[in-house]
Amino acid sequence: MKLQPEHYELGITLSAMEGALGGLWYPSESDALVSLVIYADPLPDTEALGRHLAAGDDSLQIQPAETFFRPVLHNPYWASEQGGHLAQKYANLRDVLETHLEDLKSIRVGRGNVTLYLLGRHSSGCYLGVCTHMVET
């Protein structure tokens, strides 16, 4: 396979995302780590990928990317030293994703035990983003 320019860009994007994710966790009752995800599914948009990931689960919610970031970026505790400057780390992740991805969406699947995705389309055609789990009671 011959590498195309978008493949080089994919490597740069993945490296930037890995750097932004180092040890990042999502605050909830479970405080789960945030992981890099890659989907090469040939779907028309991020909302179609969300429906595919939900596999018919009626709890599916597809929302603007801001809903993924809101609990951290708008809480003064997470911007403080006591909060581990988590807000700054999430602002960096947001900047990386918005720089490299289009059609960025927050996708929630589940009730109580929620799988939370933040996905967008890369110029290579792949869908990239992050995934985490959160517990809500």
C-alpha positions, 0 to 999 in steps of 0.5 A, spaced: 500 500 500 502 506 498 502 512 503 498 518 501 498 525 504 492 524 509 496 517 512 501 522 514 496 527 517 493 521 520 500 519 524 501 526 526 493 527 529 494 520 532 501 522 536 497 529 538 491 525 541 496 520 544 500 526 547 493 530 550 490 523 553 496 521 557 493 519 564 487 523 562 480 521 566 473 523 566 470 525 572 464 521 575 463 516 580 467 511 576 473 516 574 475 512 568 481 513 564 479 516 557 482 512 551 483 513 544 479 510 539 479 509 531 473 507 527 474 505 519 467 504 518 465 507 511 459 511 514 456 518 512 457 522 518 458 522 525 451 521 527 451 514 523 457 512 527 453 513 533 447 509 531 452 504 529 455 504 536 449 504 540 446 498 536 439 499 537 440 502 544 434 507 545 438 511 550 443 513 545 444 521 545 448 525 540 450 532 542 455 537 540 462 536 543 461 541 548 457 537 552 462 532 553 467 538 555 462 542 559 462 538 566 470 539 566 471 546 563 465 549 567 467 547 574 472 552 577 475 546 582 477 542 575 481 548 573 485 549 580 491 545 583 487 541 587 483 539 581 489 537 578 488 542 573 484 537 569 480 543 566 486 545 562 488 538 560 481 538 557 482 544 553 488 542 550 484 535 548 479 540 545 484 544 541 487 538 538 481 534 536 478 541 533 484 542 529 484 535 526 477 533 526 471 535 523 463 533 525 465 532 532 460 530 536 459 527 543 455 520 543 452 517 550 450 510 550 447 507 556 443 509 563 447 509 569 453 505 566 454 510 560 459 509 555 461 516 552 464 517 546 467 524 543 468 522 535 469 526 529 471 525 522 479 525 520 481 527 513 483 520 511 476 518 512 477 514 519 473 516 525 477 518 531 476 520 538 476 518 545 471 514 549 470 513 556 465 510 561 462 514 567 457 511 572 451 516 574 446 514 580 
